[in-house]
Amino acid sequence: MASEPNATTHAGDGMVGAHGSMADHGDAHGHDDHAHAGAALGPLDLRAWGAGLLGILLGLAIALSLALAGGVLHF
């Protein structure tokens, strides 16, 4: 390694070769230094989202009823 710090290295990486080479730490550990493959998203769980939305609406209804009972809101 050169005596001056290499701008493309990361502190504590423990590189044994040039950045991006086969001797670099990324290939040795089985992962990419720069990016990882995108993870596929699963199907949309409509029941879970519906239950969450229902919970939010019920919470807002409770907050509204407490505000009306406490005299904060007047209709």
N, C-alpha and C positions, 0 to 999 in steps of 0.2 A: 504494500500500500504506500501511497505517496505520503509525504510528511504533512501536506496541507489537507484539510478536511474535504471530503468529496461531497458536493451539494446534493448528490442523488442518493446518498445513504441515509439511513435512519439511525438515531442513537440507540445503542444496545441491540442492534440486529445481529451482530456477530457474523458478519459476512465473511465468507472464505474466498470469494471470487468477485469479479467485476459485476456491477449492477446489471441484472438481466441475463447473466450468463448461466449456464447449467450448474456452475459451482455456487451460484448465489443461494442464499438461505431459502428463498421461496420455493424453488424446485426441490430442494432437499427435504422440505417438510411437507410437500404435497399440496401446496397452495400457491395461488397466483399473488405476486407482489402488488399488483396494481388494481385488480378488480376480481370479483368473484362472479361466477355464473348466476344469472337471474333465477330467482326462485319462482316456480309456477304457483299462481294463486289458486286456491281451491274454489269450489262452487259457493255462490252466495247463499247463506243460511237465512232464508226468509222468516222462519219461525223465530230465530234468535233476534233478528233485527225488529220484528214485529213486537216481540215481548219487551225489548228495550224501549221502543217508541211508546208502547202502552204504559210502561212504568213512568216514563217522563211525563206523559199526559196526565196520569193519575197524580203524580207529585205536584204538577201545576194546579190541578183541581183542588188538592188539599191546601196548597199555599193560598189560592184564591179564597177558599172558604175561611181560612184562618184570618186573612186580611179583612174580609167582610165582617167576621165575628168580632174582631178586635177594633173595629171602627176606623181602620186605616183607609178603606175604600168605601165610598158612598154611592149607591145607585138609586 
